[in-house]
Amino acid sequence: MNIDVLTLFPEMFHGVFGQSILKKAAEQEAVKYHVVNFRDFADNKHHTVDDYPYGGGAGMVLKPQPIFDAVEECKKNAKSETSPRVILLCPQGKRHNQMLAEELAKEEHLIFICGHYEGYDERIRQHVVTDEISIGDFVLTGGELGAMVIIDSVVRLLPNVLGKEESHLQDSFSTGLLEHPHYTRPADFRGLKVPEVLTSGNHRLIDEWREKESLKRTYERRPDLLDTYELSKKQQEWLLEFKNEKK
C-alpha cells in the first residue's frame, strides 16, 4: 500500500511513522509513507495556500490550486494500477469505524488531505476528494491527528503486519461486538483468580465463554451496537439472562 499525506506540518508524522507497528509495516514493505508539504506546490512567490472567503466571514480557506497539484503529483508518483482513495479529514465527513478501516485496508493507494484554517475551497471536495472522514463529533486545529488515527487503524490490518492474521479478527467492532476480557499469568494474583474455564484446556468451552462475555460487555457498555447485530438463538438466551440479572 502507498500512503500519501498532504499537510502543512510534515514533521508531525515523523515520530508516528517511525515507531511501533507503523514502523514495522514500512520495514516489511507492507506500506510506503510519503509526507508532502503542499505549500511546496503553491504557485505564488509567497507560497500562500489560503485566502479570504468570497462573501466575507471569519477565518481563511485553503485554496484549490496547491491541493489539486499535490494530489496529481502523488497519483503520478505512486503508479498504482487502481485509482487512489483521496480522503479529506473533515468534521462534516462520515464517522470512521472498524468497518471503514477494513475497507480502506484493501486499497493500493490512499491519499490523506490534512487542512488547517477555516475550511477548504468547495472545489476540492467536489473534484479531488473521494471520501470525507471524521474521527468524531468534535473539531481539531487540523487534520493531522485524524489522519494518524485512521492510518494506524488501517495499516495494522495489512497482511502479516501484526504477525498472526487472527490477531485483529476478534478486535472490538470487527465482529460487531466488543472484545471479550483477557487474562494472563499468574492465574492467582493477590487472590484475584482467572476464570477456571480459561485454564481448563477445553477450547469449545473457552470459545463459548468468550462469545458470551463479548456479548455481555457489549450489552453493558455499547447496547447501541446490538440494534443492528443479528443474534443467534443462543445469544438471544444469554441476552435475556443479562437483562434478568439487572432486575
C-alpha positions in Angstrom: 0.0 0.0 0.0 1.1 3.6 -0.8 0.0 6.3 1.7 0.5 9.9 0.9 -0.2 12.6 3.4 -0.7 16.2 2.3 0.0 18.5 5.3 1.5 21.9 6.2 3.2 20.2 9.1 5.1 17.1 7.8 7.3 16.9 10.9 4.2 15.9 13.0 4.3 12.5 11.2 8.0 11.6 11.7 7.6 10.1 15.2 4.3 8.4 14.4 5.5 6.6 11.2 8.9 5.8 12.9 7.6 3.8 15.8 5.9 0.6 16.7 3.6 -1.2 14.3 3.6 1.6 11.7 7.4 1.4 11.5 7.3 -2.4 11.4 4.9 -2.3 8.5 7.2 0.0 6.5 10.2 -2.2 7.2 8.3 -5.2 5.9 7.4 -3.2 2.8 3.7 -3.7 3.5 3.3 0.1 3.2 5.2 3.1 1.9 4.6 6.5 3.5 5.1 9.8 1.7 4.5 13.0 3.6 4.0 16.0 1.4 4.1 19.7 2.3 1.5 21.0 -0.1 2.8 24.6 0.5 5.6 23.5 -1.9 3.0 23.4 -4.7 1.8 26.9 -4.2 2.2 28.8 -7.5 2.8 32.3 -6.0 6.1 33.8 -4.8 4.9 33.9 -1.1 3.9 30.2 -1.2 0.5 31.1 0.4 -2.0 28.3 0.4 -5.1 30.1 1.9 -7.1 33.2 1.2 -10.1 35.1 2.5 -13.5 33.5 1.7 -15.7 35.1 -1.0 -18.7 36.7 0.6 -16.8 37.5 3.8 -16.7 35.6 7.0 -14.2 34.6 9.7 -11.1 32.6 9.1 -9.1 31.6 6.0 -9.9 29.0 3.3 -7.5 26.6 1.7 -7.0 27.4 -2.0 -7.7 24.7 -4.6 -4.5 25.1 -6.7 -1.9 23.7 -4.3 -4.2 20.7 -3.3 -5.1 19.9 -6.9 -1.4 19.9 -8.0 -0.2 18.0 -5.0 -2.8 15.2 -5.4 -2.0 15.0 -9.1 1.7 14.6 -8.3 1.0 11.9 -5.7 -1.0 9.9 -8.2 1.7 10.2 -10.8 4.5 9.1 -8.4 2.5 6.1 -7.0 1.9 4.5 -10.3 -0.9 2.3 -8.8 -3.0 0.2 -11.1 -6.2 1.4 -9.4 -7.3 5.0 -8.7 -6.5 6.1 -5.1 -8.9 6.9 -2.4 -8.4 10.6 -1.7 -9.5 11.2 1.9 -10.3 14.7 3.3 -10.2 14.9 7.1 -13.2 16.9 7.9 -15.7 17.1 10.9 -18.5 17.0 8.3 -17.4 13.6 7.0 -18.7 10.2 7.8 -17.6 8.8 11.1 -14.6 6.5 11.0 -15.2 3.0 12.3 -13.7 -0.5 12.1 -15.7 -1.5 9.1 -14.4 1.5 7.1 -10.8 0.7 8.3 -11.2 -2.8 6.9 -12.5 -1.4 3.6 -9.6 1.0 3.3 -7.1 -1.7 4.1 -8.0 -3.4 0.8 -6.8 -0.4 -1.2 -3.5 0.0 -3.0 -3.2 3.8 -2.6 -4.6 6.2 -0.1 -4.1 10.0 -0.1 -4.9 12.0 3.0 -5.5 15.7 2.9 -5.0 17.5 6.2 -6.3 21.0 6.3 -6.0 23.9 8.7 -7.7 27.3 8.9 -11.5 27.7 8.5 -12.1 25.2 5.7 -11.5 24.1 2.2 -12.4 25.6 -1.1 -15.5 23.6 -2.2 -14.0 22.6 -5.5 -11.5 20.4 -3.6 -14.4 18.4 -2.2 -16.2 18.2 -5.5 -13.4 17.4 -7.9 -10.5 15.8 -5.9 -11.8 14.0 -2.9 -13.4 10.6 -2.9 -14.1 10.3 0.9 -14.7 12.8 3.7 -14.0 11.2 7.1 -14.2 12.4 10.6 -12.9 10.7 13.7 -15.6 12.1 16.0 -18.1 14.9 16.6 -15.5 17.5 17.7 -13.2 19.9 15.9 -9.4 19.8 15.9 -7.0 22.5 14.9 -6.1 20.5 11.8 -6.5 17.1 10.1 -3.1 15.7 11.0 -4.2 13.9 14.2 -7.3 12.5 12.5 -5.1 11.2 9.6 -2.7 9.5 12.1 -5.7 7.7 13.8 -7.1 6.5 10.5 -3.7 5.4 9.1 -2.9 3.4 12.3 -6.3 1.7 12.2 -5.7 0.7 8.5 -2.1 -0.3 8.5 -2.4 -2.7 11.4 -4.9 -4.7 9.2 -2.5 -5.2 6.3 -1.3 -8.9 5.9 1.4 -10.1 8.3 1.8 -6.7 10.0 0.5 -8.0 13.3 2.3 -11.3 13.0 -0.8 -13.5 13.2 -3.7 -12.9 10.9 -6.2 -13.7 13.6 -4.7 -11.0 15.9 -7.2 -8.4 14.6 -10.1 -10.7 13.8 -11.5 -10.6 17.3 -10.9 -6.9 17.8 -13.7 -4.9 19.3 -16.1 -3.9 16.4 -14.6 -6.4 13.9 -17.1 -9.0 14.9 -19.9 -6.4 15.5 -19.4 -6.8 19.3 -16.9 -5.6 21.8 -14.0 -7.8 22.6 -14.1 -10.3 25.5 -11.9 -9.9 28.6 -8.3 -11.1 28.6 -6.2 -12.7 31.3 -2.6 -13.8 31.6 -0.2 -15.3 34.2 -0.3 -15.6 37.2 -3.6 -17.5 37.5 -4.0 -16.2 41.0 -2.8 -12.6 41.6 -3.4 -11.3 45.2 -6.4 -13.6 45.4 -7.8 -12.4 42.1 -8.2 -15.5 40.1 -8.5 -16.2 36.4 -11.9 -17.8 35.4 -11.5 -21.5 35.6 -12.8 -22.2 32.1 -9.7 -20.4 30.6 -7.3 -22.8 32.3 -9.4 -25.9 31.6 -7.9 -26.7 28.2 -11.4 -27.2 26.8 -11.4 -25.0 23.7 -15.1 -25.4 23.0 -16.0 -24.1 26.4 -13.4 -21.4 26.2 -14.8 -20.2 22.8 -18.3 -20.2 24.3 -17.2 -18.3 27.4 -15.5 -15.6 25.2 -18.5 -15.3 22.9 -20.8 -14.9 25.9 -18.5 -12.4 27.7 -18.2 -10.4 24.4 -22.0 -10.1 24.2 -22.3 -9.2 27.9 -19.7 -6.5 27.6 -21.4 -5.1 24.5 -24.8 -5.1 26.3 -23.3 -3.3 29.3 -21.1 -0.8 27.5 -22.4 -0.3 24.0 -26.0 -1.6 23.8 -26.5 0.5 20.7 -24.3 -1.9 18.7 -26.9 -4.6 19.3 -29.6 -2.7 17.4 -28.1 -3.9 14.1 -26.4 -7.1 15.3 -28.1 -10.3 14.2 -28.2 -12.5 17.4 -28.1 -16.3 17.3 -30.7 -18.2 19.3 -28.0 -18.9 22.0 -27.1 -15.2 22.1 -30.7 -14.3 22.5 -30.9 -16.6 25.5 -27.8 -15.0 27.0 -29.1 -11.5 26.4 -32.3 -12.4 28.3 -30.2 -13.7 31.1 -28.2 -10.5 31.3 -31.4 -8.4 31.4 -32.9 -10.6 34.2 -29.7 -10.1 36.2 -30.2 -6.4 36.1 -33.7 -6.5 37.5 
